[in-house]
Amino acid sequence: MATKRYKISEKAVEKLMKENLELKKSLKTQREVVFDTICEHKEGLSCKDICDITGIAPRQVRDSTQRLKTDSMVKTFDCRCGSTPYYIKS
């Protein structure tokens, strides 16, 4: 079975590439979403709070917060019982 080949103009290709680039720029990574959420709450947020607010899975939130801690963008402090870490902007 032969496939049909379509000729696409260079302008159409450039337009599609431009739209694709604009779409990629408008999308946020999970790490950016987690960081923005932490920045919005000055009192600090636990992992569960971040999960509830953003809808991101707990494992993904933990991975994002660990990377943010490594890059010194986020600090942690423990709750009064010392078992739950809360994340705040550095």
N, CA, C and O atoms as a GROMACS GRO file, in nm:
protein
  360
    1MET      N    1   0.084  -0.117   0.000
    1MET     CA    2   0.000   0.000   0.000
    1MET      C    3   0.089   0.124   0.000
    1MET      O    4   0.176   0.138   0.086
    2ALA      N    5   0.069   0.210  -0.092
    2ALA     CA    6   0.150   0.330  -0.105
    2ALA      C    7   0.096   0.439  -0.012
    2ALA      O    8  -0.024   0.453   0.008
    3THR      N    9   0.189   0.514   0.044
    3THR     CA   10   0.148   0.626   0.130
    3THR      C   11   0.150   0.753   0.048
    3THR      O   12   0.232   0.770  -0.043
    4LYS      N   13   0.062   0.841   0.081
    4LYS     CA   14   0.056   0.970   0.012
    4LYS      C   15   0.154   1.066   0.078
    4LYS      O   16   0.168   1.067   0.200
    5ARG      N   17   0.218   1.143  -0.002
    5ARG     CA   18   0.309   1.245   0.049
    5ARG      C   19   0.247   1.382   0.021
    5ARG      O   20   0.198   1.408  -0.088
    6TYR      N   21   0.251   1.465   0.121
    6TYR     CA   22   0.197   1.600   0.107
    6TYR      C   23   0.311   1.699   0.112
    6TYR      O   24   0.407   1.683   0.187
    7LYS      N   25   0.299   1.799   0.032
    7LYS     CA   26   0.399   1.903   0.030
    7LYS      C   27   0.352   2.015   0.123
    7LYS      O   28   0.240   2.064   0.111
    8ILE      N   29   0.440   2.054   0.216
    8ILE     CA   30   0.408   2.160   0.310
    8ILE      C   31   0.502   2.277   0.282
    8ILE      O   32   0.623   2.260   0.265
    9SER      N   33   0.445   2.394   0.277
    9SER     CA   34   0.528   2.512   0.248
    9SER      C   35   0.617   2.543   0.368
    9SER      O   36   0.587   2.504   0.481
   10GLU      N   37   0.724   2.613   0.342
   10GLU     CA   38   0.817   2.650   0.450
   10GLU      C   39   0.750   2.743   0.550
   10GLU      O   40   0.779   2.737   0.669
   11LYS      N   41   0.662   2.829   0.503
   11LYS     CA   42   0.590   2.919   0.594
   11LYS      C   43   0.504   2.840   0.693
   11LYS      O   44   0.499   2.872   0.811
   12ALA      N   45   0.438   2.738   0.642
   12ALA     CA   46   0.353   2.657   0.730
   12ALA      C   47   0.438   2.584   0.834
   12ALA      O   48   0.398   2.574   0.951
   13VAL      N   49   0.554   2.535   0.794
   13VAL     CA   50   0.643   2.467   0.888
   13VAL      C   51   0.693   2.565   0.993
   13VAL      O   52   0.696   2.532   1.112
   14GLU      N   53   0.733   2.684   0.951
   14GLU     CA   54   0.781   2.786   1.045
   14GLU      C   55   0.671   2.825   1.144
   14GLU      O   56   0.697   2.845   1.262
   15LYS      N   57   0.549   2.836   1.094
   15LYS     CA   58   0.436   2.872   1.180
   15LYS      C   59   0.412   2.763   1.286
   15LYS      O   60   0.391   2.793   1.403
   16LEU      N   61   0.415   2.637   1.244
   16LEU     CA   62   0.397   2.527   1.338
   16LEU      C   63   0.508   2.523   1.442
   16LEU      O   64   0.482   2.498   1.560
   17MET      N   65   0.631   2.545   1.400
   17MET     CA   66   0.745   2.546   1.493
   17MET      C   67   0.730   2.659   1.594
   17MET      O   68   0.758   2.641   1.713
   18LYS      N   69   0.687   2.776   1.548
   18LYS     CA   70   0.669   2.890   1.636
   18LYS      C   71   0.559   2.863   1.738
   18LYS      O   72   0.576   2.894   1.856
   19GLU      N   73   0.447   2.806   1.694
   19GLU     CA   74   0.338   2.773   1.785
   19GLU      C   75   0.382   2.670   1.888
   19GLU      O   76   0.346   2.680   2.005
   20ASN      N   77   0.460   2.571   1.845
   20ASN     CA   78   0.510   2.469   1.935
   20ASN      C   79   0.601   2.530   2.041
   20ASN      O   80   0.593   2.493   2.158
   21LEU      N   81   0.687   2.622   2.002
   21LEU     CA   82   0.778   2.688   2.095
   21LEU      C   83   0.701   2.772   2.196
   21LEU      O   84   0.734   2.771   2.314
   22GLU      N   85   0.600   2.844   2.150
   22GLU     CA   86   0.518   2.926   2.240
   22GLU      C   87   0.443   2.837   2.340
   22GLU      O   88   0.430   2.874   2.457
   23LEU      N   89   0.396   2.723   2.295
   23LEU     CA   90   0.326   2.632   2.385
   23LEU      C   91   0.421   2.578   2.491
   23LEU      O   92   0.384   2.570   2.608
   24LYS      N   93   0.542   2.543   2.452
   24LYS     CA   94   0.640   2.492   2.549
   24LYS      C   95   0.675   2.598   2.652
   24LYS      O   96   0.695   2.567   2.770
   25LYS      N   97   0.683   2.724   2.610
   25LYS     CA   98   0.715   2.832   2.702
   25LYS      C   99   0.603   2.855   2.803
   25LYS      O  100   0.630   2.893   2.917
   26SER      N  101   0.479   2.832   2.763
   26SER     CA  102   0.365   2.859   2.851
   26SER      C  103   0.343   2.748   2.954
   26SER      O  104   0.279   2.771   3.057
   27LEU      N  105   0.396   2.628   2.928
   27LEU     CA  106   0.378   2.518   3.022
   27LEU      C  107   0.482   2.526   3.133
   27LEU      O  108   0.598   2.558   3.108
   28LYS      N  109   0.440   2.496   3.256
   28LYS     CA  110   0.531   2.496   3.369
   28LYS      C  111   0.568   2.353   3.406
   28LYS      O  112   0.488   2.261   3.391
   29THR      N  113   0.689   2.336   3.453
   29THR     CA  114   0.730   2.206   3.502
   29THR      C  115   0.673   2.186   3.641
   29THR      O  116   0.631   2.281   3.706
   30GLN      N  117   0.672   2.061   3.686
   30GLN     CA  118   0.622   2.034   3.821
   30GLN      C  119   0.705   2.107   3.925
   30GLN      O  120   0.653   2.155   4.026
   31ARG      N  121   0.834   2.116   3.900
   31ARG     CA  122   0.923   2.185   3.994
   31ARG      C  123   0.883   2.332   4.006
   31ARG      O  124   0.881   2.386   4.117
   32GLU      N  125   0.853   2.397   3.895
   32GLU     CA  126   0.811   2.537   3.896
   32GLU      C  127   0.678   2.554   3.967
   32GLU      O  128   0.659   2.651   4.041
   33VAL      N  129   0.586   2.461   3.946
   33VAL     CA  130   0.455   2.467   4.012
   33VAL      C  131   0.472   2.454   4.163
   33VAL      O  132   0.411   2.529   4.239
   34VAL      N  133   0.555   2.360   4.207
   34VAL     CA  134   0.579   2.340   4.351
   34VAL      C  135   0.645   2.464   4.410
   34VAL      O  136   0.605   2.510   4.517
   35PHE      N  137   0.744   2.519   4.342
   35PHE     CA  138   0.813   2.638   4.393
   35PHE      C  139   0.717   2.756   4.403
   35PHE      O  140   0.719   2.828   4.503
   36ASP      N  141   0.635   2.779   4.302
   36ASP     CA  142   0.537   2.889   4.305
   36ASP      C  143   0.438   2.871   4.420
   36ASP      O  144   0.400   2.968   4.485
   37THR      N  145   0.397   2.748   4.443
   37THR     CA  146   0.303   2.720   4.552
   37THR      C  147   0.367   2.750   4.687
   37THR      O  148   0.303   2.809   4.775
   38ILE      N  149   0.492   2.710   4.704
   38ILE     CA  150   0.564   2.738   4.830
   38ILE      C  151   0.580   2.888   4.849
   38ILE      O  152   0.566   2.938   4.961
   39CYS      N  153   0.611   2.960   4.742
   39CYS     CA  154   0.629   3.105   4.751
   39CYS      C  155   0.500   3.177   4.789
   39CYS      O  156   0.505   3.281   4.856
   40GLU      N  157   0.386   3.124   4.749
   40GLU     CA  158   0.257   3.187   4.779
   40GLU      C  159   0.219   3.174   4.926
   40GLU      O  160   0.140   3.253   4.976
   41HIS      N  161   0.274   3.076   4.997
   41HIS     CA  162   0.238   3.050   5.136
   41HIS      C  163   0.358   3.076   5.225
   41HIS      O  164   0.447   2.991   5.237
   42LYS      N  165   0.360   3.193   5.287
   42LYS     CA  166   0.474   3.236   5.368
   42LYS      C  167   0.491   3.152   5.494
   42LYS      O  168   0.602   3.141   5.546
   43GLU      N  169   0.382   3.093   5.545
   43GLU     CA  170   0.389   3.017   5.670
   43GLU      C  171   0.453   2.881   5.654
   43GLU      O  172   0.484   2.814   5.753
   44GLY      N  173   0.472   2.839   5.530
   44GLY     CA  174   0.533   2.708   5.502
   44GLY      C  175   0.427   2.603   5.472
   44GLY      O  176   0.313   2.613   5.517
   45LEU      N  177   0.466   2.502   5.396
   45LEU     CA  178   0.374   2.395   5.357
   45LEU      C  179   0.442   2.260   5.375
   45LEU      O  180   0.562   2.246   5.351
   46SER      N  181   0.364   2.162   5.416
   46SER     CA  182   0.415   2.026   5.422
   46SER      C  183   0.396   1.961   5.285
   46SER      O  184   0.332   2.017   5.196
   47CYS      N  185   0.453   1.845   5.268
   47CYS     CA  186   0.440   1.773   5.141
   47CYS      C  187   0.293   1.744   5.111
   47CYS      O  188   0.248   1.759   4.998
   48LYS      N  189   0.219   1.703   5.213
   48LYS     CA  190   0.076   1.673   5.194
   48LYS      C  191  -0.002   1.797   5.153
   48LYS      O  192  -0.090   1.790   5.067
   49ASP      N  193   0.032   1.912   5.213
   49ASP     CA  194  -0.035   2.037   5.175
   49ASP      C  195  -0.009   2.070   5.028
   49ASP      O  196  -0.101   2.109   4.955
   50ILE      N  197   0.115   2.054   4.986
   50ILE     CA  198   0.151   2.083   4.847
   50ILE      C  199   0.076   1.989   4.753
   50ILE      O  200   0.028   2.031   4.647
   51CYS      N  201   0.067   1.862   4.791
   51CYS     CA  202  -0.006   1.764   4.709
   51CYS      C  203  -0.153   1.802   4.695
   51CYS      O  204  -0.209   1.796   4.586
   52ASP      N  205  -0.214   1.842   4.807
   52ASP     CA  206  -0.356   1.878   4.805
   52ASP      C  207  -0.382   2.003   4.720
   52ASP      O  208  -0.482   2.010   4.648
   53ILE      N  209  -0.292   2.101   4.729
   53ILE     CA  210  -0.311   2.226   4.656
   53ILE      C  211  -0.287   2.208   4.506
   53ILE      O  212  -0.365   2.256   4.424
   54THR      N  213  -0.179   2.138   4.470
   54THR     CA  214  -0.140   2.129   4.330
   54THR      C  215  -0.200   2.009   4.257
   54THR      O  216  -0.217   2.014   4.135
   55GLY      N  217  -0.231   1.903   4.330
   55GLY     CA  218  -0.281   1.782   4.266
   55GLY      C  219  -0.170   1.694   4.210
   55GLY      O  220  -0.197   1.600   4.135
   56ILE      N  221  -0.046   1.725   4.246
   56ILE     CA  222   0.068   1.645   4.202
   56ILE      C  223   0.088   1.530   4.300
   56ILE      O  224   0.066   1.546   4.420
   57ALA      N  225   0.130   1.415   4.249
   57ALA     CA  226   0.151   1.297   4.332
   57ALA      C  227   0.259   1.322   4.438
   57ALA      O  228   0.354   1.396   4.412
   58PRO      N  229   0.245   1.261   4.558
   58PRO     CA  230   0.341   1.284   4.666
   58PRO      C  231   0.486   1.254   4.630
   58PRO      O  232   0.576   1.327   4.670
   59ARG      N  233   0.508   1.149   4.555
   59ARG     CA  234   0.646   1.115   4.518
   59ARG      C  235   0.707   1.223   4.428
   59ARG      O  236   0.825   1.255   4.440
   60GLN      N  237   0.626   1.278   4.338
   60GLN     CA  238   0.674   1.383   4.249
   60GLN      C  239   0.701   1.512   4.327
   60GLN      O  240   0.796   1.584   4.297
   61VAL      N  241   0.616   1.540   4.427
   61VAL     CA  242   0.637   1.658   4.510
   61VAL      C  243   0.766   1.643   4.590
   61VAL      O  244   0.844   1.738   4.601
   62ARG      N  245   0.789   1.525   4.646
   62ARG     CA  246   0.910   1.501   4.723
   62ARG      C  247   1.034   1.518   4.636
   62ARG      O  248   1.133   1.578   4.678
   63ASP      N  249   1.029   1.467   4.514
   63ASP     CA  250   1.140   1.481   4.422
   63ASP      C  251   1.165   1.629   4.390
   63ASP      O  252   1.279   1.674   4.387
   64SER      N  253   1.059   1.703   4.365
   64SER     CA  254   1.072   1.845   4.333
   64SER      C  255   1.128   1.924   4.451
   64SER      O  256   1.216   2.009   4.432
   65THR      N  257   1.080   1.896   4.572
   65THR     CA  258   1.130   1.970   4.689
   65THR      C  259   1.276   1.935   4.717
   65THR      O  260   1.353   2.022   4.760
   66GLN      N  261   1.316   1.811   4.694
   66GLN     CA  262   1.456   1.774   4.714
   66GLN      C  263   1.546   1.849   4.616
   66GLN      O  264   1.653   1.896   4.653
   67ARG      N  265   1.502   1.862   4.493
   67ARG     CA  266   1.581   1.936   4.395
   67ARG      C  267   1.587   2.084   4.430
   67ARG      O  268   1.691   2.148   4.415
   68LEU      N  269   1.476   2.139   4.477
   68LEU     CA  270   1.474   2.279   4.518
   68LEU      C  271   1.565   2.302   4.638
   68LEU      O  272   1.631   2.405   4.647
   69LYS      N  273   1.568   2.207   4.731
   69LYS     CA  274   1.659   2.217   4.846
   69LYS      C  275   1.804   2.211   4.800
   69LYS      O  276   1.888   2.286   4.851
   70THR      N  277   1.834   2.124   4.706
   70THR     CA  278   1.970   2.112   4.655
   70THR      C  279   2.016   2.241   4.589
   70THR      O  280   2.132   2.279   4.600
   71ASP      N  281   1.925   2.309   4.520
   71ASP     CA  282   1.957   2.435   4.454
   71ASP      C  283   1.946   2.555   4.548
   71ASP      O  284   1.959   2.669   4.504
   72SER      N  285   1.922   2.531   4.676
   72SER     CA  286   1.911   2.635   4.780
   72SER      C  287   1.799   2.735   4.751
   72SER      O  288   1.811   2.854   4.783
   73MET      N  289   1.692   2.689   4.691
   73MET     CA  290   1.577   2.775   4.665
   73MET      C  291   1.472   2.762   4.775
   73MET      O  292   1.388   2.850   4.792
   74VAL      N  293   1.479   2.651   4.851
   74VAL     CA  294   1.381   2.622   4.954
   74VAL      C  295   1.454   2.577   5.080
   74VAL      O  296   1.554   2.506   5.073
   75LYS      N  297   1.402   2.620   5.196
   75LYS     CA  298   1.454   2.573   5.325
   75LYS      C  299   1.347   2.490   5.392
   75LYS      O  300   1.229   2.498   5.358
   76THR      N  301   1.388   2.409   5.489
   76THR     CA  302   1.292   2.330   5.565
   76THR      C  303   1.302   2.365   5.713
   76THR      O  304   1.408   2.404   5.762
   77PHE      N  305   1.191   2.350   5.781
   77PHE     CA  306   1.190   2.351   5.928
   77PHE      C  307   1.090   2.246   5.971
   77PHE      O  308   0.994   2.218   5.899
   78ASP      N  309   1.112   2.189   6.088
   78ASP     CA  310   1.026   2.082   6.137
   78ASP      C  311   0.911   2.139   6.217
   78ASP      O  312   0.920   2.248   6.274
   79CYS      N  313   0.802   2.063   6.222
   79CYS     CA  314   0.688   2.102   6.304
   79CYS      C  315   0.729   2.087   6.451
   79CYS      O  316   0.840   2.042   6.480
   80ARG      N  317   0.642   2.124   6.541
   80ARG     CA  318   0.679   2.123   6.682
   80ARG      C  319   0.707   1.983   6.736
   80ARG      O  320   0.782   1.969   6.832
   81CYS      N  321   0.648   1.879   6.676
   81CYS     CA  322   0.678   1.743   6.720
   81CYS      C  323   0.805   1.689   6.655
   81CYS      O  324   0.860   1.588   6.698
   82GLY      N  325   0.852   1.758   6.549
   82GLY     CA  326   0.977   1.722   6.486
   82GLY      C  327   0.969   1.614   6.380
   82GLY      O  328   1.072   1.566   6.333
   83SER      N  329   0.848   1.574   6.342
   83SER     CA  330   0.838   1.465   6.245
   83SER      C  331   0.804   1.510   6.103
   83SER      O  332   0.837   1.440   6.008
   84THR      N  333   0.739   1.625   6.087
   84THR     CA  334   0.696   1.669   5.955
   84THR      C  335   0.777   1.790   5.911
   84THR      O  336   0.777   1.893   5.979
   85PRO      N  337   0.846   1.781   5.798
   85PRO     CA  338   0.918   1.899   5.748
   85PRO      C  339   0.822   1.993   5.675
   85PRO      O  340   0.733   1.950   5.601
   86TYR      N  341   0.842   2.121   5.698
   86TYR     CA  342   0.768   2.225   5.627
   86TYR      C  343   0.865   2.299   5.537
   86TYR      O  344   0.979   2.324   5.576
   87TYR      N  345   0.819   2.334   5.419
   87TYR     CA  346   0.904   2.398   5.320
   87TYR      C  347   0.868   2.545   5.307
   87TYR      O  348   0.751   2.580   5.294
   88ILE      N  349   0.971   2.632   5.309
   88ILE     CA  350   0.953   2.775   5.289
   88ILE      C  351   1.058   2.822   5.189
   88ILE      O  352   1.159   2.756   5.166
   89LYS      N  353   1.033   2.938   5.129
   89LYS     CA  354   1.126   2.994   5.033
   89LYS      C  355   1.251   3.041   5.106
   89LYS      O  356   1.242   3.096   5.215
   90SER      N  357   1.368   3.019   5.048
   90SER     CA  358   1.494   3.063   5.108
   90SER      C  359   1.510   3.213   5.100
   90SER      O  360   1.610   3.267   5.146
   0.00000   0.00000   0.00000
